[in-house]
Amino acid sequence: MRCAAAWFGVAALVLSALTGGGCWLAGEKRPEAAVAPAAPVESEARHEAERIERLPNGLEVIVRERHLGGVAAFRVYVGAGSLNEGEYSGAGISHLLEHVVSGGSTDERTEAATREALEAIGAQTNAHTSKQFVCYHGQAEAGRIGELIDIISDYVMNGRVDANEFAREFEVVQRELERAEASPDRVLWRLADENFFLNHPARHPVLGHLDELRRLTREDLAAFYGRVVRPDNAVAVAVGDFDADQVFEAIRSAMGGWQRRTAAPVVLGPREPQVAPRRAEQGMDVASVRAILEFPTVQLTHPDLYPLDILAFVLGEGRASRLVADLRERRGLVQEIACFSYTPAGYDGGRFGVLWQAEPEKAEAARTAALEHLARVAREGITAEELARAKRQKVSEHAFSLQACETIAADLGTSALLVGDPHFSDRYVRNIQRVTLEDVKRVAAKYLRPEVLCETVVRPKEKTSAEGEKPAAPPVASQRPEIISRMLANGVRLLLCPIPDSPTVSIQMCLRGGLSIESEKTAGISHFMSRMLLKGTSRHTASEIASATDAMGADLAASSGRNTVYLSARCLSEDFEKTFDLASASLLEPTFPPQEVELVRGQLLAELAQMEDTPHGEAALFFRRCFFTNSPYRFPVQGSAEVVAALGREDLAGWHKRLVVGNNLVVAVFGGMDLVKAAHYVARQVGSLPANPNLKFPADVAPRKTAGREVYIKPSEKGAAIVYVAYPGMDIYNVRDRFPMDVLDTVVSGYRMPSGWLHEELRGKGLVYEVHAYSVTGLLPGCFAAYAVCQPEKAAEVARTIESAMKRAASHRFEEKELAPARATIITAKELGRETVDGWAFEAAIDEALGLGAGFAREEIERVRAVTPEEVQRVAREYLKTPVIVIVTSDAKAAETIRK
């Protein structure tokens, strides 16, 4: 099954949660149902340096070596989830269990001791719940994997379900459920499940229903924990830069004594027969229409799953797919559109669907056009070229997805737990190559029948009122290949990194620019220009670019950010030259066809209009406007609607001519390619690009000035309150302050994962669902900000608590024992971003383009290791002085007390 594409953001994540392992996002493969073997699983030789065995207590253990980066991942999957809750069905007890068990007190450790142990090794841990499992997972430097296994296995096996921790998390999950109802994507999928399943347990959301959840007690949770969290209902998997035998023994030592406990399985009945079309809809405070058109199909054990997946690819995967090419690219009826074929393991809940989003005035035309495409493919089938392209995409998807230790572990663990075959994704790709044209036409006619259509819609609601407004020990030595740097005569900088065992190649073309160099009159021009790069060149039309890319199973994308414009491509190694030809032509020779300009303009205007659909989006926009008053950072990367509406083809071409010059271009090629051959080929393609010696970028810009404490409050109709407390920050080149600030950030709120002072105090008191701090840096000075999501009546108290924590940080005397785990956490996070070929190549290219150098990744690590308590104290005193407080809330009157 191919999940709805990443464009839906939260929707894709929600679908993953709702469908529980059946909806794998890009980077994971769906397992196929199979009977789990009764006898112990023997260690297989299908993958080098891998062990798969079942321990005597029933726990399946999977260990695989992965030596690209110096990190390791460990996961424990438990067969719980909202489908397996029995008498608690609909209460979200599995999700509550995840919250209480993850990092909680055990027979050996208090919650605080667990947290300290994880911080000491710089681990990133989390947990998530789906319809079919709960997963507890973490990542750390590979040399600390034994400690990570010991800590995670302890709280999974020996959780105490502590009364205080239960009470706290019981409040947190209620806030999470309330918050979910403010997200249009989450509401869309909840409605879709209720529409598709009338009486089946699969209709219930993973988070549960609020009234059912509130009836749960600690005793209920303890009993459920004892029933489902047992070794014969779990899989433990580790992947990383380690010795497989040693790590297997570490898991056996930690989890071999876990006592087996039998329990009656939950038996799921079939979905009730559908005899007529169904429709469900809900109005929300949104700007666009979101909809799902879906049809019942099959379980994972059915052979029709393969042609159904091919059909989903042909209709909605890639720019050359039928729905994307017609409804979005040609006619501009939708902002986004994708297809999915979900065929779950273990219950009757297969669904084939079209997921789309459109402006209200185009919604009916989009719906009609989508149904016409479905009817046509049921009558006529697909072409041989489309079939070949879809099969190729499956091969490349498989190669691209399983690169990071975390996604490899997820693939192995979910496949083993749900279907008994850890290597299902390998077999799935082989089997799908056997699909024929006749198979696809047959399943389209069989399943895409109008009489069993389930339609779910979230639409803009009718307006009823006026609108408001000491350094840690060194890590395990890296075996990472060397980056070879070369500058061409025209100033283009080449970064080449051959990786002999890689089946793929990553191509990154980066330019300094983006929002940082724009103004009120040009806000959004970089992003508009970047979106046009794939819409036609002097040698290719947009359709030809899309078709050629899809035929190779390659990916080609262009975008921009605050500081850069970039074009990224990835392909199988044998397709490197053809892919690079498309990529270089798209970047260097765009023609900006007028018709395509208008289509992209419409898409961008629609995106800008819908940014305030979610509480987070509305608050982020308001915060930027309030904080970055005289900086282009006050705009989203997409710019302003006024500028986007006015930009012409000549404006975009002129901006391209200004930025895309030899002395502003970095080309990185990493992966399975011949170094000498690739170097000569790339040089021929980009060596004639003219240079522009007069090109200049902002430098030494002063940070935002604050005359005093500032407060901004915006009324909202979205229910939740979002609070920002922010301070003027620095630019990206201030390496003296950046890394002490990162360490300070980690102590105060965690680093990319929530923890620290704010998390402990605000989550500990049940005041917020979410709280985190972050530092924004760029070509221009950014900010250090903390934000929180809370109930409206708590907004002022939350803001005061954050402000108080920042004052505490500014006067606090930091000690080495606080900084050591913070440094370890930052290093783990940074290394995780570089463990894939794409991630490493992209970061190297960005750093080189910004003038930091392709080797800055190593410098970052060393600078983090060298941060002292005195440096952290200094940046806290210098930066955390006068805050800018921004609150977006449905209870503005209560929030006003923050001004006092």
NORLIN-V45165 format. One record per run of one state. SS is the DSSP state (@ for helix, = for strand, . for the rest). FROM is the first residue (numbers start at 0). TO is the last residue. If there is no record, write none. Layout:
# NORLIN-V45165
ss=SS from=FROM to=TO
ss=SS from=FROM to=TO
This chain:
# NORLIN-V45165
ss=. from=0 to=4
ss=@ from=5 to=7
ss=. from=8 to=8
ss=@ from=9 to=18
ss=. from=19 to=48
ss== from=49 to=53
ss=. from=54 to=58
ss== from=59 to=64
ss=. from=65 to=69
ss== from=70 to=77
ss=. from=78 to=80
ss=@ from=81 to=83
ss=. from=84 to=84
ss=@ from=85 to=87
ss=. from=88 to=91
ss=@ from=92 to=100
ss=. from=101 to=104
ss== from=105 to=105
ss=. from=106 to=109
ss=@ from=110 to=119
ss=. from=120 to=122
ss== from=123 to=128
ss=. from=129 to=132
ss== from=133 to=140
ss=@ from=141 to=156
ss=. from=157 to=157
ss== from=158 to=158
ss=. from=159 to=161
ss=@ from=162 to=179
ss=. from=180 to=182
ss=@ from=183 to=195
ss=. from=196 to=199
ss=@ from=200 to=202
ss=. from=203 to=208
ss=@ from=209 to=212
ss=. from=213 to=216
ss=@ from=217 to=227
ss=. from=228 to=229
ss=@ from=230 to=232
ss== from=233 to=239
ss=. from=240 to=242
ss=@ from=243 to=254
ss=. from=255 to=276
ss== from=277 to=283
ss=. from=284 to=286
ss== from=287 to=295
ss=. from=296 to=302
ss=@ from=303 to=315
ss=. from=316 to=320
ss=@ from=321 to=329
ss=. from=330 to=334
ss== from=335 to=341
ss=. from=342 to=349
ss== from=350 to=358
ss=@ from=359 to=379
ss=. from=380 to=382
ss=@ from=383 to=400
ss=. from=401 to=403
ss=@ from=404 to=418
ss=. from=419 to=422
ss=@ from=423 to=431
ss=. from=432 to=435
ss=@ from=436 to=446
ss=. from=447 to=448
ss=@ from=449 to=451
ss== from=452 to=459
ss=. from=460 to=482
ss== from=483 to=486
ss=. from=487 to=491
ss== from=492 to=497
ss=. from=498 to=502
ss== from=503 to=511
ss=. from=512 to=512
ss=@ from=513 to=516
ss=. from=517 to=523
ss=@ from=524 to=531
ss=. from=532 to=534
ss== from=535 to=536
ss=. from=537 to=539
ss== from=540 to=540
ss=@ from=541 to=551
ss=. from=552 to=553
ss== from=554 to=559
ss=. from=560 to=562
ss== from=563 to=571
ss=@ from=572 to=587
ss=. from=588 to=588
ss== from=589 to=589
ss=. from=590 to=592
ss=@ from=593 to=612
ss=. from=613 to=613
ss=@ from=614 to=626
ss=. from=627 to=630
ss=@ from=631 to=633
ss=. from=634 to=634
ss== from=635 to=635
ss=. from=636 to=637
ss== from=638 to=638
ss=. from=639 to=639
ss=@ from=640 to=645
ss=. from=646 to=647
ss=@ from=648 to=658
ss=. from=659 to=660
ss=@ from=661 to=663
ss== from=664 to=670
ss=. from=671 to=673
ss=@ from=674 to=685
ss=. from=686 to=708
ss== from=709 to=714
ss=. from=715 to=718
ss== from=719 to=727
ss=. from=728 to=733
ss=@ from=734 to=748
ss=. from=749 to=754
ss=@ from=755 to=763
ss=. from=764 to=766
ss== from=767 to=775
ss=. from=776 to=781
ss== from=782 to=790
ss=@ from=791 to=810
ss=. from=811 to=814
ss=@ from=815 to=831
ss=. from=832 to=835
ss=@ from=836 to=848
ss=. from=849 to=854
ss=@ from=855 to=865
ss=. from=866 to=867
ss=@ from=868 to=878
ss=. from=879 to=882
ss== from=883 to=888
ss=. from=889 to=890
ss=@ from=891 to=898
ss=. from=899 to=899
